[in-house]
Amino acid sequence: MSTSARLRDRRVSLERRATASKAVRTSLVSLAGLIGGQVTNQSGDEVGRVVDVVARLYGTDSYPPVTGLILRIGRRRTFVPADAVGKVHAGHVRLRTARVDLRDFVRRPGEVLLAKDVLDHQLVDVDGVQVTRAADLYLAPLVDQIVLVGVDVSLPTLLRRLGPRRWQARPTPERVLDWQSVAPFAEQATEGPPEVRLRASRAALHRLRPADLADILEDLGRAERQQLLGWLEPERAADALEEMEPAELQNLLREAQPEHAARLVDEMEPDEATDALRDLTREEREALLTRMPKDEAAELRRLLTHREGTAGGAMTTLLITARQDESVAEVRGRLAEQAEHRTEIDAVAVVDGTDRLLSDIPLFDLAVAEDTTPIADLVAWRVQFGPPDTVHADTSLADAADQLVAARASSLLVVDDSDRPLGRILADDLLDALLPERGRLHFRRFLQ
């Protein structure tokens, strides 16, 4: 292609982009510019000023439809339904009726005031996996209704809003997120019908990794992160909590309702739950333990008796044990039942009739063995590698780390004086405990 032809194509491309950009700009209506804008009737007479825009945020529509406007008429704040709205321009609304009901506005379940509840508030960019702030919201006419289509999160838009009124009304869509890719927070958002939880952005939140959710929770304000926690299933929320920085987790548990906080701690892995409880005051800890099931609370109380900085204080009590007369298939079946805890299990402890430790069989050995192989055969085979590597509950973490490195293992069994397994201390928990100044290393994030 000749140089002149390339230049011509480039000019045509730029003109098309400029035309498309202009078309987008003219079709979008800036919410920030609309607030305070003039509202006129069919005759062009001013009726009032726009105070807010009401939308049904969590319905079944892909883009939330505007259900009406809140107008200030004299000293009254009244509601005008969407079917009474003729045209919405930049900073100006024209009604299709001359009659306005002057009754005060009453919010209905599921309705959100876009300026009050969303504009300038935090939201989650689900695609970008980050917390951001709504600098502006854009409305657009769609067939016979007005819908919310996007969120502007750019700094220039914030600056535009500080300018003269004629600037404020002009859309400047520079960094706009599609509405379906964000999860907004709103005071009334959870008062809608149960199906609001199925909204696309909420479903996308459930696809995020626990580590990503943890980062988002740490970046959110108090009210927003409690709302996000409320959207998540307790098991999934607990996974995210295990990835949070201890100080942030401590704050989050204090902010939550005690019943909810107790449920979340109950869903956490025992070692993570113990760490979280240890960071709370005695009164706060008891408030949560008394709201948990008795067996789980008793287990956590027992773990809390171990001193911090020892193997007992950092171990998990999630253990898979086996007897010599069992088959490999039977043990695999028990492992399958614990699939949700796969990051906490890397071996199976074999014990005798008095629960004393005989061997610690790595999952790899179980994976390559025949289904019908007796566990006793694997125990006999493991003898050539020496006795299983164990530590006592009062072993310091530094000594446990040395032993772990010498054993070239990913975990060590913690046993009592009678050689009965109490728990297991994992390599990543050791690193988390020994290197707090570097933050949690989140080995599980890398594994995922």
N, C-alpha and C positions, 0 to 999 in steps of 0.2 A: 504494500500500500504506500502511495506517495505521501510526502510530508504534508502537502496541502490537504490531501484527503483525511489524514489523521487529525489535522487541526480542525477540519470541518466537523468530523465525527465528535471530537471533543467539545466543540462549541454547541453542537446539537444536544449532546449529553448534558452539558451544564445548563442549557436552557430548559431541558425537560426536568432536571432536578429542581431548578428554581421555580418552575411552574408547579411541580408537585408540592414543593415546600410551601408555596403561596396558597395552594388549594387547601393544604392541611391547616395552615395558620388561619385561614378565613373560616374554615368549618369548625374549628375548635373554639370553645368559649372558656375563658379563664375564670375559675371560681373566685380567685382572689380579686379579680377585676369586677366581678359581678356583685360582690358584697358591698353594700352601700349605694349600688346603682339605682337609677331611676326606674320606677314601674309606672307605666301609663295604660290607660284604658283604650277602647277602640277609637275614641275621639281624640286621642293624643294628650288628654289631660293627665297630669300626674296624680297617681293614686297613693303612692307611698314609696318606701325604699326597701331594698332587699336586705334582710337580716341574715338569712341562712337558706341553704338548699337542703331539702330532705330527700333521702334516697333509701330504698330497701336494699341494704347491702348484701344480705346473705340469703337471697332467694334462689330460684333455679336459673335465673337469667345469667348468661355469660357476662354481661355488663349491667351493673345495677341501674335500674330505671329510676329516674327522678320522680318522686310521688307528689312533690309540691314545693312551694316556696313559703318561707316565713317572712312576712312583710311587717314593717313598722308603719302604722297608719296613725298619725297623731301620737298618742301615748300607748296605743295598743299594739300587741304583737299577735298577728292573726295569720291563719294558714290559708293559702290559696292552692287548691288541688292542681295537679299537672294538667288535667283536661281543660282548665280555665286559662292556661298559659298559651298565648298565640306564638310569639317568636321570642327567642332569647338571642340577643346580640351581645357584642362586647360591652359590658357595663350597662346594659339596658334590657329591660323586659317589657314586652307588650302583651297585655291580656286580650283574650278574645271575648271578654264579657265586661259589662259596665257595673255588674253587681258583685260586691265582695262581702262574704260573711265575716262579721267582726268578732266572732267568738275566738277566745284565746286558743292558741295551739296546744294540743295534747299529743305527746309522742306515743305512737303505737309500737307494740313489740316488733323488733326487727328493723325499725327505722333508725337511721343515723343522721345526725346533723353534720353535714360535710365540713362546714367551716369550724364548728365548735369541737367536733370529735375526731376529725381526721387531718385537716389542714394544720401544718406546723407540728404534727404529732409524729412519733416514731412509727415505723412500719418495717416489716421484714421483706427484703427483696429475695424472694425464694430462688430465683434463677441465679442471682449473683451471690447468694448465701451471705447476706450482710444486713445489718440494721442501718436504715437510712431515715431521712425526715422528708415529709411531704412539703415541698416549697410551694406547690400549686397543684390543683386538680383541674383536669380538663373535661368539659362536657361536650357532647356532640349530638346534633339531631339525628335520629335514626328512625326512618319511616314516620310513624305517628307518635313517637315519644322521644324524650331526651334522656340520654344515658351517660353514665360516667365511664370514660374510656381509658384514662391514663393518669399517671402521677408524675409530676415534674419534680426531680430531685436535684436540680442544678443550682449552683451558686448564683449565676447571672439572674436567675428568676427571683431569687431572694432580693438581689439588688434592685431589680426592676420594681418590686413591690414597695421599695423605699422612695421611689421617684414620684413625680407628679401624677395626678389622677389619670391623665390621658395615657401615661405609660402603663399604669397598673392594669388597665383593661385590655391591653394588647397582649395576646398570647406570644410567648417566646419559647416554643417547644424545642429545647436543645438536648436535654437528657430526660427523656420521658419513658417511664416504664409502663408497659401494658398492664391494665388493671388486673388481669388474670394472673400476673406473675408476682403479685404482692399479697402479703397478709397484713391488713391494717388492724389496728386496735381501736376499739371504740367502747365508750362506757356502757352503751346499751346493746353492744353487739351480741352478747350471750343471752339476751332475753328473748330471742326469737325462737322459732320452732326447732325441735331437735335436729332436723335435717340440715341446719346451717353448718353442721360439722362436716358435711359432705362437699362443701364448696371446694372448687378446684385448688385454690391457694392453700386451703387447710390440708387437702390431700397431698399436695406437694410438700408441705411441711413434714408430713409423716414419712416422706421418702428420704429426708436428710439424714446424714449419719449422726450418731450421738455426739461426736466431737464437734460437728458443725452446729448442732443445736446448742451445745454447751457454750460455744463462742457467742451465739446469738443471745442466749440468756444473760451472759455476762455483760453484753453491750446495752441491753434494754433497761429502761427505767423500772422502778419498783412495780407500778401498776401494770405496765405492759408485760413484764415477765411472769407475773402471777396469772395474767390472762392467758399467756401462751402456755403456761403449765397446765392450766385448766383445759386447754384444747387437746392436750396429749394424753394418750392412755398412760396410766400410772407406771406400767412396766417400761414404756419408752421414755417417759420423763425421768425415771430412775436411772436409766442408762446414760442419759445426758448429764444428770447430776454427778454421776461418778467421774465425768470428764472435766468438771468445773474446778477452778482454783479454790482451795480450801476457804479463803476469806470470802469469796463470792458465794460459795455454797452456804457458809455460815449465815450470811446476810439473808439469803433466799429462804432458808428454813425459819429464820426468825420472822420474816415478813409473812409467811404463809399461815393460813389458818391451822391451828395445832392438829386437827384431825387429818387435814390434807398432808401436812408435813410428816405426820406419823406414818401415813400410808406410803409416802414416797420413800422414807427411810426403810420401811419394812420391805419394799421392793428392791432395795439396793443389795449388792453383794455384801455378805457379812463383814468382810474386812473394810470395805468402803463405808458401810453404815457405821461401823465402830469408830472409824476416823472422824466421820461427820459428827457423831454424838460427842466424841471427846473434845471437840472444839467448842461445844456449847457449855453454858454454866450448868451447875448441878440441877438447878430448878428447871431450866429449859430442857435438859436431858430427861428428867423425870416426867415432865409434861408430855413428852413424846412417847416414852416407854410405856407409860400407863395407858396410852391410847392404842397400843399395838396388841396383837394377839399374844396370849400369855407365853406360849412356847417360844415364839420368836424374840419376845422381850427378854425372856430368861436367857436365851442363847447370847444375846447382845450384852446382857449384864455380865455374863461369865467372861466374854471376851474383854470387856472393859476392866476386869480385874487384872489383866496383864499390863505390865508397865509399858508406857510408850518408849520406843527406842529398843525394844526387844523383839525377838521373833514372834513371841506370843501376841504382842501388841500389833503386829502387822500381818498376821496370818489370816487366811480365810478358812472357815470351818466346812466349806463345801468340799466334801471328800467322797470319792467313789471307792468303796472297798469290795473285796471279793474273797471267797473261800477257795481252798485248793480243789475241792470236789466239784466246783462249777466248771462249765465249759466256756470257751471263748465266746461262743454265740450268746450265751446267757449274759455275760458281762457287757458285750456290745449292745445288747438290748437295753441294759440299764443306762449305758452311756447315751444311747439315742434319746432316752427320756429326759436327759439333761442337756439337750442340744442348745438351749438358750444360754447355758453357762459355759459354752465351749472355750471361751477365752480364759476361764478359770481352771480348766481341767487339762492336764498334760500327762497324767499317769494314773494308774490304779493301784491302790495299796492292798496287798494281800495279807490277811491276818489269819491266825489260828483260832481254835475254839475259845480261847480266853481273850480274844481281840488283840493279842500281841502281834507286832509287825513281823512278817516273814520276808516280804519282798516288795519292791516298788516297780511295777512294770510300765514302761513308757507306752503311750498310745501306738507308736509305730510298731512295736512288737506285737501288740494285739491286732493291728491292721493286717499284718502279713501272715498271721497264724491261720490255720484251718479252723473252720467253725467248730469242729468236733474235738479240737485239741483241749485236753484238761488244763486248767490253770496250773495244776501241780507241775506239768511238764515245763511250762514257762518259768516257774519258780526255780526248778532244778537247773534250767539253762542259764538263768540269771546269776546263779551262784558263782560262775567263773569270773564275774565282774566285781566280786566282793560284796559285803553287806550293803544294804541300801543307805544312801546318804541322809542323815537325819540331824536335827538340832533340837535342843530343848527350848521350852517356852521362854526361859530367862536368858537365852543366848543373845548377846548384843547383836544389833543389825550389822555392825562392821565385821564381826566374826562370822556371821551367817553369810555375808557377801563373799568373804574370803573362801569359805567352804564351797559356796556355789560356784565360784570361778574354778576352784580346784577340781570340782566334780564335773565341770563342763555340762551342767544341767540347766534347765530352765525353771526348776523349782526344787524345794527341799521339804521333806516331811518334818513336821514339828511333833515330837513325841513326849510323853510324860516319863516319869522315872521307871515305870514298868514297861517301857517301850511300846506303849499303846498310842496310835496316831491321834493327835488332837486337831491337827489342821495342816495346812500347806502354805508355805510362804513362796510367793512368785517373784521372778526376777524383776519384773517391772515395778512391783510394789516395793521391793528393796531399793530400787533406784529412786522412786518417788520419795521414799523416806530419807534416804541418805543425801539427796541433792535438792533439798527444798528451795535453796536460793536460785536454782536454775529453773524452777517451775516444774510442773509435772511433765514427764517426757512422753506420756501417752503412747506407749509402745503399741497399744491396741489400735491406735489410729493408723499406724504404719501397717500393721497387719491387715487392717481392713482395706 
